[in-house]
Amino acid sequence: MDRTALAEFLRRRREGLQPGDVGLPPGARRRAPGLRREEVAALAAMSTDYYTRLEQRRGPQPSVQMLASLARALRLTDQERDYLFRLAGHNAPARLADATHVAPALLRVLDRLQDTPALILSNLGEALVQNDLAKALFGDRTSFTGLDRYDAYRWFTRPGERDKYPADDRDRQGRALVSALRVAYGAMGPASRAGELVAALRRRSEEFADLWDRHEVAKRFADHKTLVHPEVGPIELDCQVLFTEDESQALLVLTAEPRSEAEEKLRLLAVLGPAGTRP
């Protein structure tokens, strides 16, 4: 671990960012350039003291999970993230098709979407980042662990997952999840995370196995759908998607028709906030 180079790299990257680059309000005039240490720490879900010690060349070796959080908070490119890992004494993560380092270009767009639900998904249907309205609409989908992180796995193993959709639309949603997983499986192969997910689902769900054997292949994101929220009821939304160049990640943006009942319900959700943050 090269503590001196790591500290300098973190400081330079922090000073090169402005609050607006990471979705923060500008606030009062700043005496020093860039983000404050406490802002980076909050974005990376770590203590300010821990981050400060890293910049002061006296912190312990960060874990790979901590480095991944820092890379996301500092909006590092893939090359910069790899460099960060090596400075900290770790091998750079393998760039698999299901890599979870969020594309900075998608994050920049997400940071600017405050008044409509938006989230970034991996090609396996894993929620990587959500804004507050998406958490209020779907719940915090980034908090799951293991195979439960993947939408398809929860859909076929947790019956309550389907409550978000009207009963007459659930068959279509299930087929769409399976056909999108087929796309990822074809790109990544059986000896991959996609293959592990498919094998686990075939063991757990006869319904999934039947749908998988149909060999339907498609990615469907752009859509008009109805979502059922436990507090505000059905919400009709349009869903649009922005892919990275290699299609390994997608930014989903859900919007309501102007002056509609759905728009009013989204405003109410913005007031209610994510379930976990309510008093």
KEKE-3310 file (N, C-alpha, C; in steps of 0.2 Angstrom, whole numbers, plus 5000, padded with zeros to 4 digits):
npx = (5004:5003:5004:5007:5005:4992:4985:4988:4981:4968:4965:4968:4958:4946:4947:4945:4932:4916:4902:4890:4893:4891:4878:4875:4869:4876:4879:4886:4899:4915:4930:4941:4946:4935:4926:4921:4930:4921:4910:4913:4915:4902:4896:4902:4898:4905:4915:4919:4931:4938:4940:4948:4959:4964:4968:4978:4988:4988:4979:4972:4974:4962:4947:4942:4928:4927:4935:4928:4917:4922:4927:4915:4910:4919:4917:4925:4933:4934:4948:4954:4948:4954:4967:4966:4963:4975:4985:4981:4985:4978:4972:4967:4949:4942:4936:4922:4907:4897:4901:4901:4904:4899:4895:4902:4896:4882:4880:4881:4870:4860:4862:4856:4843:4830:4817:4809:4807:4822:4835:4850:4854:4862:4867:4862:4850:4852:4850:4860:4862:4850:4839:4831:4817:4815:4818:4808:4797:4800:4806:4822:4832:4845:4849:4849:4857:4868:4861:4848:4850:4847:4834:4827:4829:4823:4810:4805:4807:4802:4787:4780:4786:4780:4769:4770:4766:4751:4739:4735:4746:4757:4762:4767:4778:4786:4790:4797:4808:4815:4818:4827:4837:4841:4848:4859:4865:4868:4879:4888:4890:4889:4898:4898:4892:4879:4876:4877:4866:4855:4856:4853:4840:4833:4834:4826:4813:4800:4792:4801:4810:4802:4799:4812:4815:4809:4817:4816:4822:4826:4828:4819:4815:4810:4794:4776:4769:4760:4763:4761:4759:4760:4755:4750:4744:4739:4750:4753:4765:4778:4792:4809:4825:4843:4857:4874:4888:4893:4882:4881:4876:4862:4852:4837:4823:4808:4793:4779:4764:4761:4752:4744:4735:4745:4756:4753:4754:4767:4772:4767:4774:4787:4786:4783:4795:4808:4804:4812:4817:4807:4799)
npy = (4994:5011:5024:5037:5041:5037:5045:5058:5056:5054:5067:5076:5071:5074:5088:5091:5090:5098:5103:5102:5092:5080:5080:5088:5103:5120:5128:5138:5150:5143:5141:5133:5124:5112:5097:5095:5086:5079:5078:5070:5058:5056:5053:5041:5033:5032:5036:5053:5054:5043:5044:5056:5052:5043:5053:5059:5051:5041:5031:5014:5000:5001:4991:4981:4984:4996:5004:5003:5010:5023:5025:5027:5038:5048:5048:5041:5036:5020:5017:5025:5020:5007:5011:5017:5006:4998:5007:5006:4993:4982:4970:4976:4976:4963:4966:4962:4958:4960:4970:4981:4994:5009:5018:5034:5043:5040:5042:5056:5060:5055:5062:5074:5072:5075:5076:5066:5048:5038:5026:5016:5001:4985:4974:4962:4965:4971:4983:4997:5010:5022:5036:5047:5047:5036:5026:5029:5025:5011:5005:5003:4996:4993:4988:4974:4958:4945:4933:4939:4952:4953:4957:4947:4935:4938:4940:4927:4920:4927:4929:4942:4952:4953:4961:4974:4976:4976:4963:4958:4960:4954:4941:4946:4954:4944:4936:4946:4949:4936:4935:4946:4942:4931:4938:4943:4931:4925:4934:4933:4920:4902:4900:4911:4925:4927:4914:4907:4913:4909:4895:4894:4899:4889:4879:4883:4888:4882:4888:4898:4889:4884:4896:4899:4889:4892:4900:4914:4930:4946:4963:4974:4989:5003:5008:5008:5008:5002:5004:4998:5006:5004:5014:5025:5019:5014:5019:5027:5026:5032:5023:5026:5023:5024:5018:5012:5012:4999:4992:4987:4993:5002:5017:5020:5030:5036:5043:5054:5058:5076:5086:5075:5063:5053:5061:5069:5060:5056:5068:5067:5056:5061:5069:5060:5052:5040:5024:5019:5031:5038:5046)
npz = (5000:4995:5004:5003:4990:4988:4997:4991:4979:4982:4988:4977:4968:4975:4977:4964:4961:4961:4971:4963:4954:4960:4964:4975:4984:4981:4992:5005:5001:4998:5006:5002:4987:4978:4985:5002:5015:5023:5015:5005:5013:5017:5005:5002:5012:5024:5040:5043:5050:5047:5033:5033:5039:5029:5019:5026:5026:5036:5039:5040:5029:5016:5014:5000:4998:5004:4995:4983:4986:4988:4975:4969:4975:4972:4959:4949:4934:4925:4924:4933:4945:4945:4947:4960:4967:4966:4972:4985:4988:4983:4971:4955:4951:4942:4925:4923:4914:4922:4931:4945:4947:4946:4931:4928:4919:4919:4933:4933:4926:4934:4946:4944:4943:4952:4954:4950:4949:4948:4944:4944:4935:4935:4921:4925:4932:4945:4957:4958:4961:4968:4967:4979:4977:4970:4979:4988:4980:4976:4987:4996:4985:4985:4996:4998:4999:4993:4982:4982:4978:4965:4954:4946:4954:4966:4962:4958:4970:4981:4985:4989:4981:4970:4972:4969:4956:4946:4947:4934:4926:4930:4924:4912:4917:4923:4912:4905:4914:4914:4900:4898:4907:4899:4889:4896:4901:4888:4884:4895:4898:4904:4915:4925:4934:4930:4925:4938:4944:4936:4937:4951:4951:4943:4952:4962:4957:4949:4940:4935:4928:4918:4910:4907:4898:4887:4879:4876:4871:4875:4879:4888:4893:4890:4892:4896:4912:4926:4943:4959:4974:4992:5000:4992:4982:4965:4952:4937:4925:4914:4907:4904:4896:4898:4891:4895:4884:4882:4886:4899:4910:4915:4915:4923:4921:4928:4923:4926:4918:4914:4925:4929:4939:4943:4944:4955:4964:4964:4969:4982:4987:4987:4998:5008:5008:5008:5015:5026:5031:5037:5051)
capx = (5000:5007:5000:5008:5002:4985:4983:4988:4976:4961:4965:4967:4951:4941:4948:4943:4925:4911:4895:4885:4895:4889:4871:4874:4868:4882:4880:4889:4905:4920:4937:4945:4943:4932:4922:4924:4931:4915:4905:4916:4914:4895:4894:4905:4895:4911:4916:4924:4938:4942:4942:4953:4966:4967:4971:4983:4993:4989:4974:4973:4972:4955:4945:4939:4922:4928:4938:4923:4912:4926:4927:4909:4909:4923:4915:4931:4932:4937:4955:4955:4946:4959:4973:4965:4964:4982:4988:4979:4988:4974:4972:4961:4944:4941:4931:4917:4901:4892:4904:4896:4907:4894:4897:4901:4892:4876:4879:4880:4863:4856:4863:4852:4836:4828:4809:4806:4811:4827:4839:4854:4854:4867:4864:4858:4845:4854:4850:4867:4861:4843:4838:4826:4810:4815:4818:4801:4793:4802:4810:4829:4833:4852:4851:4849:4863:4868:4857:4843:4851:4844:4827:4824:4829:4817:4803:4803:4808:4799:4780:4778:4789:4775:4764:4772:4762:4744:4739:4735:4752:4763:4765:4772:4784:4790:4793:4802:4814:4818:4821:4832:4842:4844:4853:4865:4868:4872:4885:4893:4891:4887:4903:4898:4887:4873:4875:4875:4859:4851:4856:4850:4833:4831:4833:4821:4807:4798:4789:4806:4813:4797:4800:4819:4816:4806:4822:4814:4828:4824:4828:4813:4814:4805:4787:4771:4768:4757:4766:4756:4762:4756:4752:4747:4740:4742:4753:4754:4772:4782:4799:4814:4831:4849:4862:4881:4890:4893:4875:4882:4872:4856:4849:4830:4819:4801:4790:4772:4761:4760:4746:4740:4735:4751:4761:4752:4756:4774:4774:4766:4779:4793:4785:4784:4801:4809:4801:4817:4819:4801:4799)
capy = (5000:5017:5028:5044:5042:5036:5052:5063:5055:5056:5074:5079:5070:5078:5095:5092:5090:5103:5100:5100:5086:5074:5081:5092:5110:5123:5130:5144:5151:5139:5143:5128:5121:5106:5095:5095:5079:5076:5077:5063:5053:5055:5050:5035:5030:5031:5041:5058:5053:5037:5047:5061:5048:5041:5059:5061:5045:5037:5026:5007:4998:5001:4985:4982:4987:5003:5007:5003:5016:5029:5026:5029:5044:5052:5048:5039:5031:5013:5017:5029:5015:5002:5014:5018:4999:4997:5011:5003:4987:4977:4970:4980:4972:4961:4970:4957:4961:4962:4974:4985:5001:5013:5022:5041:5047:5039:5045:5063:5061:5053:5067:5079:5070:5075:5077:5060:5042:5036:5021:5013:4994:4982:4970:4957:4968:4973:4990:4999:5017:5025:5043:5046:5046:5029:5023:5030:5021:5004:5003:5003:4989:4992:4985:4967:4955:4939:4933:4943:4958:4953:4957:4941:4931:4940:4939:4920:4917:4931:4931:4949:4956:4955:4966:4981:4976:4974:4955:4956:4962:4950:4936:4949:4956:4938:4935:4951:4947:4930:4936:4950:4938:4927:4942:4943:4925:4924:4938:4931:4912:4898:4900:4918:4927:4925:4906:4905:4915:4904:4888:4894:4900:4883:4874:4886:4889:4878:4893:4901:4884:4884:4902:4899:4884:4895:4904:4921:4934:4953:4968:4978:4994:5008:5005:5012:5003:5004:5002:4999:5008:5002:5020:5030:5016:5013:5025:5025:5029:5030:5021:5027:5020:5026:5013:5013:5010:4992:4990:4983:4996:5006:5022:5020:5036:5035:5050:5054:5063:5082:5087:5069:5060:5050:5066:5071:5054:5056:5073:5065:5051:5065:5072:5055:5050:5033:5021:5019:5038:5042:5046)
capz = (5000:4995:5008:5001:4983:4989:5000:4986:4973:4985:4989:4970:4965:4979:4975:4957:4961:4964:4974:4958:4951:4964:4966:4981:4983:4981:4999:5006:4998:5000:5007:4998:4981:4978:4990:5009:5017:5026:5010:5002:5018:5017:4999:5002:5018:5029:5044:5041:5053:5043:5027:5034:5040:5023:5016:5030:5026:5043:5039:5039:5022:5015:5011:4993:4998:5005:4989:4978:4989:4987:4968:4967:4978:4968:4951:4946:4928:4927:4924:4940:4950:4945:4950:4967:4970:4966:4977:4991:4989:4981:4963:4952:4950:4935:4922:4920:4911:4927:4936:4949:4947:4942:4926:4930:4915:4921:4939:4932:4925:4940:4951:4942:4943:4959:4955:4947:4951:4944:4947:4939:4936:4931:4916:4929:4936:4951:4958:4960:4964:4967:4970:4985:4975:4968:4986:4990:4976:4976:4993:4995:4982:4985:5003:4998:4999:4990:4976:4983:4975:4958:4953:4944:4959:4971:4959:4958:4976:4986:4982:4990:4976:4964:4974:4966:4950:4946:4946:4927:4923:4933:4920:4907:4920:4924:4906:4903:4918:4911:4893:4899:4910:4894:4886:4900:4901:4882:4884:4900:4898:4910:4921:4926:4939:4926:4926:4945:4945:4932:4941:4957:4950:4941:4957:4967:4955:4943:4935:4931:4924:4912:4906:4904:4893:4881:4876:4874:4872:4874:4884:4888:4898:4889:4894:4901:4917:4932:4949:4965:4980:4998:5003:4988:4977:4958:4949:4930:4924:4908:4909:4898:4898:4895:4892:4894:4878:4882:4889:4905:4915:4912:4920:4922:4923:4927:4923:4925:4913:4917:4928:4930:4946:4945:4945:4961:4969:4965:4974:4989:4989:4988:5005:5013:5008:5008:5021:5031:5034:5040:5059)
cpx = (5004:5003:5000:5004:4994:4982:4982:4982:4969:4960:4964:4960:4946:4941:4945:4936:4921:4905:4890:4887:4893:4882:4870:4873:4875:4884:4883:4896:4911:4927:4942:4942:4940:4927:4925:4925:4925:4909:4907:4914:4907:4893:4897:4903:4901:4911:4920:4931:4942:4944:4948:4959:4969:4971:4977:4989:4994:4983:4976:4972:4965:4953:4943:4932:4922:4930:4932:4918:4916:4926:4921:4908:4913:4922:4921:4929:4935:4944:4957:4954:4952:4966:4972:4966:4972:4986:4987:4981:4983:4974:4966:4956:4944:4935:4926:4911:4896:4895:4900:4899:4902:4897:4897:4897:4884:4875:4878:4873:4859:4856:4858:4845:4833:4820:4806:4810:4816:4832:4844:4855:4860:4863:4860:4852:4846:4854:4857:4866:4853:4843:4832:4819:4810:4815:4811:4796:4794:4804:4817:4831:4841:4854:4851:4856:4862:4864:4850:4844:4848:4837:4824:4823:4823:4810:4801:4804:4804:4792:4778:4781:4784:4769:4765:4768:4755:4744:4739:4741:4758:4766:4769:4778:4789:4794:4798:4809:4818:4821:4827:4838:4845:4849:4859:4869:4871:4878:4890:4894:4889:4891:4904:4893:4880:4871:4874:4868:4854:4850:4852:4842:4830:4829:4827:4814:4805:4795:4795:4809:4808:4798:4807:4819:4812:4811:4820:4820:4826:4826:4823:4813:4809:4798:4783:4769:4764:4761:4761:4760:4758:4753:4748:4743:4743:4745:4755:4760:4774:4789:4803:4820:4837:4854:4869:4883:4890:4887:4876:4878:4867:4853:4841:4827:4812:4798:4782:4769:4760:4753:4741:4740:4741:4756:4760:4754:4763:4776:4773:4771:4786:4792:4786:4791:4802:4807:4806:4819:4813:4801:4794)
cpy = (5006:5022:5036:5045:5041:5042:5057:5062:5056:5063:5077:5077:5074:5085:5097:5092:5096:5100:5098:5094:5080:5075:5084:5099:5114:5126:5136:5144:5147:5142:5139:5125:5114:5104:5095:5087:5076:5075:5071:5058:5051:5051:5043:5030:5027:5037:5047:5057:5048:5040:5052:5057:5045:5047:5061:5056:5041:5032:5019:5006:4997:4994:4987:4985:4994:5007:5008:5009:5022:5030:5029:5036:5050:5052:5046:5035:5024:5013:5020:5024:5010:5005:5015:5011:4997:5001:5009:4996:4981:4976:4973:4974:4970:4964:4965:4961:4963:4966:4979:4992:5005:5018:5030:5045:5046:5042:5053:5065:5060:5059:5073:5078:5070:5075:5071:5054:5040:5031:5018:5005:4991:4977:4964:4959:4969:4980:4993:5006:5019:5032:5042:5045:5038:5024:5023:5025:5013:5001:5003:4996:4988:4989:4977:4964:4948:4939:4937:4950:4959:4952:4951:4936:4932:4939:4932:4917:4920:4933:4938:4953:4958:4959:4973:4982:4974:4966:4954:4957:4958:4945:4940:4951:4950:4936:4940:4950:4942:4932:4941:4946:4933:4931:4942:4937:4923:4928:4935:4924:4909:4899:4908:4919:4925:4918:4904:4907:4911:4898:4888:4895:4893:4878:4877:4887:4886:4883:4896:4896:4884:4890:4901:4894:4887:4899:4910:4925:4941:4957:4973:4983:5000:5005:5010:5007:5006:5000:5003:5000:5007:5008:5024:5026:5015:5019:5023:5030:5027:5029:5022:5025:5023:5021:5015:5011:5003:4988:4986:4986:5001:5011:5022:5026:5035:5042:5049:5059:5070:5083:5081:5067:5057:5055:5069:5066:5054:5062:5071:5060:5055:5068:5066:5052:5042:5030:5021:5025:5041:5041:5041)
cpz = (5000:4998:5005:4995:4984:4992:4995:4981:4976:4985:4982:4967:4969:4978:4968:4956:4964:4966:4968:4954:4954:4967:4972:4979:4984:4988:4999:5002:5002:5001:5003:4992:4982:4984:4997:5010:5019:5021:5006:5006:5018:5011:4999:5008:5023:5034:5041:5044:5049:5036:5028:5036:5034:5019:5020:5031:5032:5044:5038:5031:5021:5012:5003:4993:4999:4999:4984:4980:4987:4979:4966:4969:4974:4961:4947:4939:4930:4928:4931:4945:4951:4948:4957:4970:4971:4971:4984:4993:4987:4973:4961:4950:4943:4931:4918:4917:4916:4933:4939:4950:4943:4937:4928:4926:4917:4928:4938:4931:4931:4945:4950:4942:4950:4960:4951:4949:4946:4948:4942:4941:4932:4926:4919:4933:4943:4952:4961:4964:4963:4970:4976:4983:4972:4974:4989:4986:4976:4983:4991:4992:4982:4992:5003:4997:4995:4983:4976:4980:4968:4958:4951:4950:4965:4968:4959:4965:4982:4983:4983:4985:4971:4966:4971:4959:4950:4944:4938:4923:4925:4928:4915:4911:4921:4918:4904:4907:4915:4904:4894:4902:4904:4890:4889:4900:4894:4881:4889:4900:4905:4916:4923:4932:4936:4927:4933:4946:4942:4935:4947:4956:4947:4947:4962:4964:4948:4937:4931:4926:4917:4907:4903:4898:4886:4876:4873:4876:4870:4880:4883:4894:4896:4889:4897:4905:4923:4938:4955:4971:4986:5001:4999:4982:4970:4955:4942:4928:4917:4910:4903:4901:4895:4897:4892:4887:4877:4884:4895:4911:4911:4918:4918:4925:4922:4928:4923:4920:4917:4919:4929:4938:4948:4947:4953:4966:4970:4970:4981:4991:4990:4995:5010:5013:5008:5015:5027:5034:5037:5048:5061)
residu = (MET:ASP:ARG:THR:ALA:LEU:ALA:GLU:PHE:LEU:ARG:ARG:ARG:ARG:GLU:GLY:LEU:GLN:PRO:GLY:ASP:VAL:GLY:LEU:PRO:PRO:GLY:ALA:ARG:ARG:ARG:ALA:PRO:GLY:LEU:ARG:ARG:GLU:GLU:VAL:ALA:ALA:LEU:ALA:ALA:MET:SER:THR:ASP:TYR:TYR:THR:ARG:LEU:GLU:GLN:ARG:ARG:GLY:PRO:GLN:PRO:SER:VAL:GLN:MET:LEU:ALA:SER:LEU:ALA:ARG:ALA:LEU:ARG:LEU:THR:ASP:GLN:GLU:ARG:ASP:TYR:LEU:PHE:ARG:LEU:ALA:GLY:HIS:ASN:ALA:PRO:ALA:ARG:LEU:ALA:ASP:ALA:THR:HIS:VAL:ALA:PRO:ALA:LEU:LEU:ARG:VAL:LEU:ASP:ARG:LEU:GLN:ASP:THR:PRO:ALA:LEU:ILE:LEU:SER:ASN:LEU:GLY:GLU:ALA:LEU:VAL:GLN:ASN:ASP:LEU:ALA:LYS:ALA:LEU:PHE:GLY:ASP:ARG:THR:SER:PHE:THR:GLY:LEU:ASP:ARG:TYR:ASP:ALA:TYR:ARG:TRP:PHE:THR:ARG:PRO:GLY:GLU:ARG:ASP:LYS:TYR:PRO:ALA:ASP:ASP:ARG:ASP:ARG:GLN:GLY:ARG:ALA:LEU:VAL:SER:ALA:LEU:ARG:VAL:ALA:TYR:GLY:ALA:MET:GLY:PRO:ALA:SER:ARG:ALA:GLY:GLU:LEU:VAL:ALA:ALA:LEU:ARG:ARG:ARG:SER:GLU:GLU:PHE:ALA:ASP:LEU:TRP:ASP:ARG:HIS:GLU:VAL:ALA:LYS:ARG:PHE:ALA:ASP:HIS:LYS:THR:LEU:VAL:HIS:PRO:GLU:VAL:GLY:PRO:ILE:GLU:LEU:ASP:CYS:GLN:VAL:LEU:PHE:THR:GLU:ASP:GLU:SER:GLN:ALA:LEU:LEU:VAL:LEU:THR:ALA:GLU:PRO:ARG:SER:GLU:ALA:GLU:GLU:LYS:LEU:ARG:LEU:LEU:ALA:VAL:LEU:GLY:PRO:ALA:GLY:THR:ARG:PRO)
# end
